[in-house]
Amino acid sequence: MKWSDIPSLSALRAFEAAARHGSFSAAARDLNVTHAAIGQHVRTLEDHFGQSLMIREGRGMAPTEAGRGLADALTDAFSTIAAASADLLDQSKTRAIRVAVTPSLAANWLMPRIGDFWDKHPDVEVELLPSMQLVDLRRDGIDVAIRYGKGGWPGVQSIHLMPAGHVAVAAPSYIAGRTINCLADLKGSRWLLDGTRSEERFWMSENGIDLAEETVTQFATGQLSREAALAGLGITVLPAPIADLHVASGNLVTLCAEHDSAVGYHILTRPEVVSPMRDVFVKWLRSQAKA
């Protein structure tokens, strides 16, 4: 296909509408543009093809013989495009909403709440994709991503979901009998940390903990460091939403908490995509975070 021989889509749409309605004014109303814009598009096409495509007929306009052939072909082509678009939209209305989320947030924050969404929206299927990998929403076909950080990611719409200040937590048995007022009071403990995030190390350093002088056991994931803390093996540092469920149950105790943190969890979506079901899920996520 030689694209340089094909006029602009806007001009072709304007001409097809004008030929179909037999009126520049009706075509302008159909496409929500001005009468003058339709006339300019038609003249542009006539210059491109070097012949007249529309002529005045009574109080209206009619395509010439050459114009009729082009108009009929365009009507068929636009109908094919419209049908294909409708098919894809129908598929998007029935397929599962694909949600990319970190494994720790999925296990500790989302899964304990997802039953509420199923009860309220039984017609909306959700496919959770837990992964530590940074996804590309467009390339990977992701409807919603919940990302941890400071925000400001390019090419996506970002909505702040909830703050994620760090908390140092441990099993009650591990800190029994100790008085703790600040992070520095935890010097000499066994620290259970994962190797995938640096924010918690920075927070610890800012608050008097030099990990080079501490006993540190490093795990591959935050889930493992959390499980080790639940088993009473030491102290771990987690984003507050990850620890909340375990603190509420009494399995972990909050020893120190970060306030006014710059990092948080954010909902990422593609601004060019219209998806009512996705928006239902996003609205539910925000309601859960507020609760």
N, C-alpha and C positions, 0 to 999 in steps of 0.2 A: 504494500500500500504506500502510495506516494502522498504523504501528509501535506506537502506544500501545495498540492492541487485542491485540497479540501478547504472550503471557507470556514469561518469561525462557527462554532456551534450556536452561539447567540443569534447570528444572522440567519442561520438555517431554521432555528426555532421560530424566529419572527416571521419569516416568509411562509413557513408551513401553516402557522396560525392565521396569517392574513389570507392565504389561499383557501383554507378551510372555512373561515368565517365570511369571506368575500367583503371584508371591511378592515381597514387599518385601525379604526376606533375599537371594534370588537376584539381584534387581536391584541390591542394595547391593554384592554381590560382583562383579557384572559391571562396575559403574562405579567400584569401589574407594572407596566411601563407606560411611557407617553406615546401618543399618536405619532409625534415627530420621530421617536426612536424607532418605531416600526418602519416608517418611511425611509429612514436612513439605512437601516439594515437591508431593506429590499433594494435600494439603489446600490449599496455596496455589492450585493450579489450580482446585480445586472452588470456592474462594471467588471466584476470578476469573470463572468461568463461571456461578456461582450454581446449581450442581447437582452431584449425586453422580457421580463418574466410576469409582470402584472400590467393590466390596462384598465382604464376606467370604463365601467359598464353601468349606464344609468346613474343612480346615486351611490353605487358601490364600486367595488373593484373585482376583477376576475383574472385568473391566471391565463397567460397566453398558452398556446399549444405546448411550447417547450416548458413553460412554467408548470403546466398541469402534470407533465411527466415527472418533473422534479418533486412537486408537492406530494404526488401519490407515493413516490418512493420514500420520501421523508416521513410521511404518515405511517407507512409500514415499519420503517426503521425505529421511529420513536415508540410505536406500539410494542415492538419486540423488546426495546430497552425497558419500557415500563413494566412489561410482564416479567422480565428477568429480575428487575428490582423488587417487584411485589413478591416474587417467589423467595428471594433472599430475606426480605423483611418477615415473611411468614415463618421462615425457618428460625430467624432470630427470636421470634415471639414464643416458639415452642421449645427451643433447645435450652439446656441448662445454663445458668449464669456462671461463668468461669471466674473464680476468685483466687488470686495469688496472694499468699500470706506466709509469713515465717512460721516454721513448725512450732516454735514456742508460743507464739500468740494464738495459733490455731488450737493447740492443746489446752492452754491455760486460760484463755479469755473467750475465744469464739465458740469452741465446742460446748462448754457448759451453758451457753446461751442459745445455741442454734435451734434447740427444740421449740423455743418461743416463736422463732420465725416460721418453722414448719407448721405450728398450730395456727398461726395467723394468716399464712399464705401457702396453703397446701398445693396451690396450682403453680407455684414457682419453684423450679428445681435448681439447686445450688450445687456446683461442683467445686470442692475445695482443692487447691493445688499447693500444698505446703512445700516450700523450698527456700533455701538460703540464697539461691541464685537471683540476680537482679534481672527481672523480666522486662521485655519490650512489649508493651500492651498491644501495639499494632501487629508486630511480627508474630507474636505468640498467641494471638487471638484471645487476649485477656479482657474481660469486661470490667473487673474491679481489681485493683491491687491495694493492699494495705502495707504501707512502707514506713519504716522507722528512720527518723532523721530530722533535719532542720527545715525541710521543705525546699521549694524553689526549683523543682525538677522541670526541665524544658519539655515542651511538646505535649503536656498532659494538663488536665484540670485537677488541681490539688485542693482538698478540703481537710482542714485540721480535724482529726477525730478525737484525740485525747492526749493529755500530757503524758510523758514517759520518764519522769525523773527517776533516778536510781534509788534503790533501797538495799541496804545490807541486811541479810536475813540469815537465820540459823534455826535449827530445831531447838525447842525449849531445853532439851536435855543437854545440849552442847554448851549453853551459856548459863546454866543453872548456878545461882549463887554469885554471879558477877554483876557489878554495878556499871552501867554503860551510859554515858552522857553524850559522847561524840564518837566519831569514827576513830580518832586516835586512841581511844580507850580499848580498841580491839587489837592493838599491836601484840604480836606474839601468837596470834591465832593461826589456824590452818585456813588458807584462802582457797576456795574452790572456784576456779575461773575457766571460762572457755577462751579459745584463741581466735575467735571470729570478730570480736568487737574491741575497740580501743577506748570507747567513751567511759566505761566504768573504771578503767585504769587511771584515766586522767582525773576523774572525780576523786578517786582514792588518794592520788598524789596531792591534789589540791587540799585535801583534808588530813594530811599528816601521815599517810601510810606509804612508806617506801618499800615497794614490792621486792626490791633487790635485797632487802634485809628481812623479808618475811618468808615463811614456809608456804609455797604456792603449789597446788596440784592443778595442772591444766587438763581440760577436757576438750574433746573435739566439738562439742555443741553446748549451748546453754541448757538444753534439756538434761544432759548428763550432770552438769554442775549442780543443777537444781535438785536432781534425784539424790545426789551425794549429800547435799545439805539436808534433805528430808530424812536421810538415813542417819543424821547426827554426826557426820564426818568433819564438819567445819562450817565456815561462813562463805556464802556466795553473794554476789551483787547482781541484781536483776532490775529491769525496768519495772516500775511499780505495778502496771496492769498485769504483768506476768506473775507477780508475787501475791497479788491481792487475794485470790481465791484460797491459797494455802495459808495466808495470814488469818483470813476470816474463819477458816476451819480450825485454827489453833495448831496446825502442823508446823508452821514456821512463825517466828517472832521477828518483828521489825526492830532492828537495833539502831539504825540511823537512816535518815531519809534525806534525799536531795530536794530542795525547793526551788521554784522558778527556773526549771531546766529549759534550755533552748531546744532540746530535742523532744519529739513526740511521735505519735502514730498519725499517719495521714492517709486519706482515701484518694486514690488516683483513678481517674477515668479518662476516656478519650472524648474531648469536647465535640468532635465532629460526628459522633455516633449518637443516634436517638434510640433509646431503649427503655420503655416504661418499666419493664421488669427489673432492669438494673437499678433504676431510680428508686423502686420500691425497696430493694435490698439496701441501698445506700441510706435511705431514710431510716430504715430499721437499725442499721449499724449506729447511726448518730443518736438515735433514741436510747440504745443500749449504753452507749458511752456516757450520755447525760445521766442515766439512771445510776 
